[in-house]
Amino acid sequence: MKHLLEIHILQNFAPSNLNRDDTGSPKDAFFGGVRRARISSQCLKRAVRMYFRQSGLLDDQHQAERTKRLVKEIQDRLVAKGKDPDQAEQAAIAAITSMGSQKQLKVTKNKWDEQLTDYLVFLGHQEIDALARIIFDHWEILTAKKLSVSKELKDKLENCLDGGKAIDVALFGRMLANLPEKNQDAACQVAHAISTHAVEREFDFYTAVDDLKPDDNAGADMIGTVEFNSACFYRYAALDLEKLRENLQDDTELMLKGLEAFLRAIVKAKPSGKQNSFAAHNDPEYIAVTIRQNADPRSLANAFEKPVRPDRNQSLTEASVERLEAKWQRLAEAYGQNDGHTFVLNLTDYQSQLGEPVKSLDALLSRILEVLRRELGV
């Protein structure tokens, strides 16, 4: 039976520039007729993946690399096994460029003498290890002056690309242009975060002074501006737990471990843009997680189509919580799907009307996993 897990987060960031566009400005969008602050889905997902690494939530073998430097990754593994570096590079290139059902993956050298694939490939560490082992086992063939890769060897190389039980590949999916049959559909959909209210761009005019300049030489030695804003963001993600388990080769325990790591990361991870200048390390004030069976995803972004405004009695975040819960109730009355389990961590002064309250992130994760283990029979 399909299990759908949805996450609704309200997170108020202090003045910051967490996710920039091509001009260096904070990303934004028009919604409900006004300008909103925005953090892209891609930015949020990368923050989650980086949090996996930095926090140690997942074993290295259950993580992935998105890179053009696959040749170097394989080469390093072969050199560690005692192979010559130049031959290891040659063998890695031979193996990589032999794969592909529609076209071969190209490898070209850049001006820094790095061998790069023609697009970013997203491979689990176990997949990269498996490729290196096969190359090692077929060393003579792949380092021969006259290269001839048999169909059997080509199939062995391609069969390595099974997702490698990498949590981030299983969550966010991947597309391999030259091997579409090795694509993986994402188990998780992540929305762009948008502010619940209208925002205006602000500018910081800064100056810097040369510490060693003579005392009689007044004035700044560098000037510039940085754009920033401050916003209460609505964040939404929907996770198909059966798809996640399928992507992890039906390993239920790994699915639950990956889910726990993902939930902790999506709450705690923050984009890194301009953090040295703004230090906007603000945790969410409100988290609602719901688990339903055979249900459709339901974003609550339209709760904020009419921009929220603060007043003397309510902060932006409190008013946003009230608006979100009111929309939740109206949609449930109109379209049903109000069964299942809902858990709410609410740090605002607004008294939540939804689900089961929890007092901490640890308690939230514990209750979610408890329910899922019971419903999955594990």
CORPE-V618671 format. One record per helix or strand of 3 or more residues. SS is the DSSP state (hx for helix, st for strand). FROM is the first residue (numbers start at 1). TO is the last residue. Records with the same first field share a line. If there is no record, write none. Layout:
# CORPE-V618671
SS->FROM-TO + FROM-TO
This chain:
# CORPE-V618671
st->3-16 + 28-31 + 34-39 + 64-67 + 107-109 + 115-117 + 121-124 + 188-190 + 193-195 + 202-208 + 222-240 + 286-293 + 341-346
hx->41-55 + 60-62 + 70-80 + 85-98 + 125-137 + 139-142 + 151-159 + 167-172 + 180-182 + 241-247 + 252-268 + 275-278 + 301-304 + 316-335 + 361-376
